[in-house]
Amino acid sequence: MSGLTRPVESVTQQLAFSCPSSNCTWDPFDSLAVCSVCNNLNASLYQYDDKGELASRLAVYTGSSPSFRNGGTAFRLPNGHYITNIDGWAFNHRANETVAETATGGVVFMSTFGTPYAVWTNSFKSIPNLIWTLSMIRVLPSLSDRSATWPNLPVEAMECALTYCVNRYTSSVINGTLV
């Protein structure tokens, strides 16, 4: 805790060691740490035809007003996190089309959901020492079909977590340098 709450100058003063030969080793020691892990959630995504309902709610919430004539499709994760767009939207529109014609107003390229509660996660429900998780869903341009439109564009999802953990550290001095 001292290293987290004190200025760097004060912490580095505490790193004093004694090694008379310029080459020393010490026994390994364990210390509280913060670890991270990420899981691919692509297999957990499922398509949901919401007829523009989710996108419409998002537009009301954000104050934007895209057209929802064509309906919309969402991709969801089991915890309810989703990304949604208007059906027919394309990454690669023609240069002479206007924003309204390509439906780029209100497009969602990525959505995120963060929580400290394991029960609200997709893949970290059994981690008792959870600090924070963040799930991300993003849409990408299709590399195999440049004319692909939403919802036939590639969508990826992942979830990362920060947890408390115990790390083992091994220290030595080699030629007078602490390693």
C-alpha positions as CSV (number, residue, x, y, z in Angstrom):
1,M,0.0,0.0,0.0
2,S,2.9,2.3,0.6
3,G,3.9,2.2,-3.0
4,L,0.3,3.1,-4.1
5,T,-0.1,6.0,-1.7
6,R,3.2,7.7,-1.5
7,P,5.1,9.9,-4.1
8,V,7.6,8.1,-6.4
9,E,10.6,9.9,-4.8
10,S,9.6,8.5,-1.4
11,V,9.0,4.9,-2.7
12,T,12.4,4.8,-4.5
13,Q,14.1,5.8,-1.2
14,Q,12.7,2.6,0.3
15,L,14.5,0.5,-2.3
16,A,17.8,0.5,-0.4
17,F,19.7,-2.9,-0.4
18,S,23.0,-4.2,0.6
19,C,25.1,-6.3,-1.7
20,P,28.8,-6.2,-0.8
21,S,30.0,-8.3,-3.8
22,S,28.0,-6.6,-6.6
23,N,26.4,-10.0,-7.4
24,C,23.7,-11.1,-5.0
25,T,20.5,-13.1,-5.0
26,W,17.6,-13.2,-2.5
27,D,14.8,-15.7,-1.8
28,P,11.7,-15.1,-3.9
29,F,8.9,-13.3,-2.1
30,D,5.1,-13.0,-2.7
31,S,3.3,-9.6,-3.0
32,L,-0.2,-8.4,-3.6
33,A,-0.6,-7.4,-7.2
34,V,-3.2,-6.5,-9.8
35,C,-3.5,-9.0,-12.7
36,S,-5.5,-8.8,-16.0
37,V,-7.0,-11.4,-18.2
38,C,-9.1,-11.0,-21.5
39,N,-11.5,-13.5,-23.0
40,N,-12.7,-13.7,-26.6
41,L,-16.6,-13.5,-26.6
42,N,-17.2,-13.9,-30.3
43,A,-19.0,-17.3,-29.8
44,S,-21.3,-15.7,-27.2
45,L,-22.6,-13.0,-29.5
46,Y,-26.1,-13.6,-30.9
47,Q,-28.1,-11.6,-33.5
48,Y,-31.3,-9.9,-32.3
49,D,-33.7,-8.4,-34.8
50,D,-35.1,-5.4,-32.9
51,K,-36.7,-3.6,-35.8
52,G,-34.8,-0.4,-34.8
53,E,-36.1,-0.4,-31.2
54,L,-32.7,-0.4,-29.5
55,A,-31.2,2.1,-31.9
56,S,-34.2,4.4,-31.4
57,R,-33.8,4.2,-27.7
58,L,-30.1,5.0,-28.0
59,A,-30.9,8.0,-30.3
60,V,-33.4,9.4,-27.7
61,Y,-30.9,8.9,-24.9
62,T,-28.0,10.6,-26.8
63,G,-30.2,13.3,-28.4
64,S,-29.5,12.3,-32.0
65,S,-32.2,11.6,-34.5
66,P,-31.2,9.2,-37.3
67,S,-33.9,7.7,-39.5
68,F,-35.2,4.2,-38.4
69,R,-37.3,3.4,-41.5
70,N,-35.3,0.4,-42.4
71,G,-35.3,-1.2,-39.0
72,G,-32.3,-2.3,-37.1
73,T,-30.4,-5.4,-35.9
74,A,-28.5,-5.8,-32.7
75,F,-25.8,-8.2,-31.6
76,R,-26.0,-9.0,-27.9
77,L,-24.0,-10.8,-25.2
78,P,-25.6,-12.9,-22.5
79,N,-25.3,-10.1,-19.9
80,G,-27.4,-7.8,-22.1
81,H,-24.5,-5.7,-23.5
82,Y,-25.3,-4.9,-27.2
83,I,-24.3,-3.0,-30.3
84,T,-27.0,-2.0,-32.8
85,N,-27.2,-0.2,-36.1
86,I,-29.7,0.5,-38.9
87,D,-30.0,-2.4,-41.4
88,G,-28.3,-1.6,-44.7
89,W,-25.6,0.7,-43.3
90,A,-22.2,0.1,-45.1
91,F,-18.6,1.1,-44.4
92,N,-17.8,1.6,-48.0
93,H,-20.2,4.1,-49.5
94,R,-19.8,5.9,-52.8
95,A,-18.2,9.3,-52.8
96,N,-21.3,11.1,-54.3
97,E,-23.7,9.8,-51.6
98,T,-24.8,12.1,-48.8
99,V,-24.6,11.1,-45.1
100,A,-28.4,10.6,-45.2
101,E,-28.1,8.2,-48.2
102,T,-25.4,6.1,-46.5
103,A,-27.1,6.1,-43.1
104,T,-23.9,7.0,-41.3
105,G,-25.6,9.4,-38.9
106,G,-25.9,7.6,-35.5
107,V,-23.8,4.6,-36.5
108,V,-22.3,2.8,-33.6
109,F,-18.8,1.4,-34.3
110,M,-18.1,0.1,-30.8
111,S,-19.9,-0.3,-27.5
112,T,-18.5,-1.0,-24.0
113,F,-19.9,-2.1,-20.7
114,G,-17.9,-1.9,-17.4
115,T,-18.8,-3.3,-14.0
116,P,-17.3,-4.3,-10.7
117,Y,-20.0,-7.0,-10.2
118,A,-19.0,-10.5,-11.3
119,V,-22.7,-11.4,-11.7
120,W,-23.0,-8.8,-14.5
121,T,-20.1,-10.2,-16.5
122,N,-20.1,-12.6,-19.4
123,S,-17.1,-14.8,-18.5
124,F,-15.9,-13.8,-15.0
125,K,-18.9,-14.8,-12.8
126,S,-16.8,-17.1,-10.6
127,I,-13.9,-14.7,-9.9
128,P,-14.2,-13.7,-6.2
129,N,-11.3,-11.1,-6.3
130,L,-12.7,-9.1,-9.2
131,I,-11.9,-5.4,-9.3
132,W,-13.4,-4.3,-12.7
133,T,-14.4,-5.8,-16.0
134,L,-15.0,-4.2,-19.4
135,S,-16.7,-5.9,-22.3
136,M,-16.4,-4.5,-25.8
137,I,-18.3,-5.1,-29.0
138,R,-17.1,-3.6,-32.3
139,V,-18.1,-3.7,-35.9
140,L,-15.4,-4.0,-38.6
141,P,-15.4,-3.5,-42.4
142,S,-15.7,-6.8,-44.3
143,L,-12.3,-7.7,-45.9
144,S,-13.9,-10.4,-48.1
145,D,-17.0,-8.4,-49.3
146,R,-16.5,-4.7,-49.6
147,S,-20.2,-4.2,-50.4
148,A,-21.4,-5.9,-47.2
149,T,-23.9,-4.0,-45.1
150,W,-25.2,-4.1,-41.5
151,P,-25.9,-6.7,-40.1
152,N,-23.7,-8.8,-42.4
153,L,-20.5,-7.0,-41.3
154,P,-18.0,-8.7,-39.0
155,V,-18.7,-8.1,-35.3
156,E,-16.2,-9.0,-32.5
157,A,-16.5,-9.1,-28.8
158,M,-14.1,-9.5,-25.8
159,E,-14.2,-9.0,-22.1
160,C,-11.2,-8.1,-19.9
161,A,-10.9,-8.1,-16.1
162,L,-8.7,-6.7,-13.5
163,T,-8.3,-8.9,-10.4
164,Y,-6.4,-8.9,-7.2
165,C,-3.7,-11.6,-7.3
166,V,-0.4,-12.6,-5.6
167,N,2.7,-12.5,-7.7
168,R,6.1,-14.0,-6.9
169,Y,9.1,-11.8,-7.3
170,T,12.7,-12.8,-7.5
171,S,15.4,-10.1,-7.0
172,S,19.1,-10.2,-7.7
173,V,22.0,-7.8,-8.2
174,I,24.1,-8.4,-11.2
175,N,27.2,-6.3,-11.7
176,G,25.9,-3.8,-9.2
177,T,22.4,-3.4,-10.9
178,L,19.2,-4.5,-9.1
179,V,17.2,-6.8,-11.3
